[in-house]
Amino acid sequence: MKVVLLGATGMVGGAALLECLDDDRVTGVLSISRRPCGMRHPKLAEALSDDLFHLEAARPALSDADACFFCLGVSAVGMTEAAYTRVTHDLTLSVARDLLAAGARPVFCYVSGAGTDSTASGRSMWARVKGRTENDLLALPFRAAYMLRPAFIQPLRGVRSKTPLYRGFYAALAPLSSVLPRLLPGLATTSVALGRALIRLAAEGYPRPIVESRDINRLGSEERRVA
Ligand SMILES: NC(=O)c1ccc[n+]([C@@H]2O[C@H](COP(=O)([O-])OP(=O)(O)OC[C@H]3O[C@@H](n4cnc5c(N)ncnc54)[C@H](OP(=O)(O)O)[C@@H]3O)[C@@H](O)[C@H]2O)c1
């Protein structure tokens, strides 16, 4: 399968990229980002753009996408609802529509977050906006669409969050982070399991569109990798 990847310069996207490069089911990765992801691999192609709202030029390369792993996002801390909505909702839907306009019908996997509000009308701003984003993605004519809602993600294989707040959080939790996914699978997963779960969702599908932490651990567990 050919994967279009957003967010490869970040922690979740970087983790997804590592698993894609190792997995024989993935024949190619097209990473779309503002700056190079710093990796080179025969399966990896990069399309760089200062403004991901305008991917018209990349459409020919999007047309044969079998899957899109959308791992791009920002923390809502310190952001107005308008600014957060522009990156979280508007940019995500813009890229999704560019894929469809290019003629692709991929499996679209969106990395959302635990606590997302599907009613899109609750009190928490980020949860409302992510809820609206999920709902609008699920209404688009993709082959299938999955909304992944991880909570805590233990960073493995050297991936690091670009967000200082997340890095501080991980540093504080470092002593605990290796046991959390085993102790609390409903609340914690690893970056490797998340990357593998994305591939498995695209390759095999899943009975539900909302994929919580426990599902991610089930989908991404080691013994299921070698199909
Ligand atoms: N990390 C976690 O523990 C965690 C847990 C649950 C959910 N999530 C969700 O997972 C997603 C990714 O999180 P992360 O931890 O990987 O974040 P991260 O390390 O901060 O990386 C964010 C990625 O998004 C890109 N990005 C942000 N704003 C952009 C914009 N305006 N235009 C183009 N690219 C932009 C960044 O590209 P640049 O390098 O160009 O800035 C980077 O590739 C987020 O939606 C987050 O809410 C994360």
The ligand as a MOL file (V3000), in Angstrom:
LIG
                    3D

  0  0  0     0  0            999 V3000
M  V30 BEGIN CTAB
M  V30 COUNTS 48 52 0 0 0
M  V30 BEGIN ATOM
M  V30 1 N 1.9690 13.2170 21.7860 0
M  V30 2 C 0.9660 12.7750 22.4960 0
M  V30 3 O 1.1160 12.3030 23.6090 0
M  V30 4 C -0.4250 12.7730 21.9320 0
M  V30 5 C -1.4510 12.1060 22.6250 0
M  V30 6 C -2.7210 12.0960 22.0790 0
M  V30 7 C -2.9830 12.7370 20.8770 0
M  V30 8 N -1.9590 13.3710 20.2380 0 CHG=1
M  V30 9 C -2.2840 14.0650 18.9590 0
M  V30 10 O -1.4060 13.6310 17.9340 0
M  V30 11 C -1.1520 14.7140 17.0180 0
M  V30 12 C 0.3500 14.8550 16.8090 0
M  V30 13 O 0.9570 15.1010 18.0810 0
M  V30 14 P 2.5650 15.0480 18.2710 0
M  V30 15 O 2.8170 14.7260 19.6860 0
M  V30 16 O 3.1790 14.2110 17.1960 0 CHG=-1
M  V30 17 O 2.9120 16.5950 18.0160 0
M  V30 18 P 4.3210 17.2700 17.6440 0
M  V30 19 O 5.4510 16.3730 18.0020 0
M  V30 20 O 4.2430 18.6280 18.2230 0
M  V30 21 O 4.2870 17.3630 16.0190 0
M  V30 22 C 3.2980 18.1180 15.3860 0
M  V30 23 C 3.3630 17.8980 13.8810 0
M  V30 24 O 2.3370 18.7020 13.2570 0
M  V30 25 C 2.9280 19.5740 12.3220 0
M  V30 26 N 2.2060 20.8480 12.2820 0
M  V30 27 C 1.6790 21.5210 13.3210 0
M  V30 28 N 1.0730 22.6580 12.8730 0
M  V30 29 C 1.2270 22.6730 11.5240 0
M  V30 30 C 0.8210 23.5640 10.4880 0
M  V30 31 N 0.1470 24.6790 10.7430 0
M  V30 32 N 1.1690 23.2880 9.2020 0
M  V30 33 C 1.8790 22.1650 8.9260 0
M  V30 34 N 2.2810 21.2650 9.8570 0
M  V30 35 C 1.9680 21.5280 11.1400 0
M  V30 36 C 4.3690 19.7630 12.7850 0
M  V30 37 O 5.1530 20.1880 11.6710 0
M  V30 38 P 6.3960 21.2230 11.8250 0
M  V30 39 O 7.5440 20.3490 12.1980 0
M  V30 40 O 6.5080 21.8140 10.4610 0
M  V30 41 O 6.0260 22.2020 12.8980 0
M  V30 42 C 4.6910 18.3440 13.2610 0
M  V30 43 O 4.9860 17.5240 12.1650 0
M  V30 44 C -1.8120 15.9560 17.6390 0
M  V30 45 O -3.0490 16.1990 17.0030 0
M  V30 46 C -2.0440 15.5670 19.0930 0
M  V30 47 O -3.1660 16.2210 19.6420 0
M  V30 48 C -0.6930 13.4060 20.6960 0
M  V30 END ATOM
M  V30 BEGIN BOND
M  V30 1 1 1 2
M  V30 2 2 2 3
M  V30 3 1 2 4
M  V30 4 1 4 5
M  V30 5 2 4 48
M  V30 6 2 5 6
M  V30 7 1 6 7
M  V30 8 2 7 8
M  V30 9 1 8 9
M  V30 10 1 8 48
M  V30 11 1 9 10
M  V30 12 1 9 46
M  V30 13 1 10 11
M  V30 14 1 11 12
M  V30 15 1 11 44
M  V30 16 1 12 13
M  V30 17 1 13 14
M  V30 18 2 14 15
M  V30 19 1 14 16
M  V30 20 1 14 17
M  V30 21 1 17 18
M  V30 22 2 18 19
M  V30 23 1 18 20
M  V30 24 1 18 21
M  V30 25 1 21 22
M  V30 26 1 22 23
M  V30 27 1 23 24
M  V30 28 1 23 42
M  V30 29 1 24 25
M  V30 30 1 25 26
M  V30 31 1 25 36
M  V30 32 1 26 27
M  V30 33 1 26 35
M  V30 34 2 27 28
M  V30 35 1 28 29
M  V30 36 1 29 30
M  V30 37 2 29 35
M  V30 38 1 30 31
M  V30 39 2 30 32
M  V30 40 1 32 33
M  V30 41 2 33 34
M  V30 42 1 34 35
M  V30 43 1 36 37
M  V30 44 1 36 42
M  V30 45 1 37 38
M  V30 46 2 38 39
M  V30 47 1 38 40
M  V30 48 1 38 41
M  V30 49 1 42 43
M  V30 50 1 44 45
M  V30 51 1 44 46
M  V30 52 1 46 47
M  V30 END BOND
M  V30 END CTAB
M  END
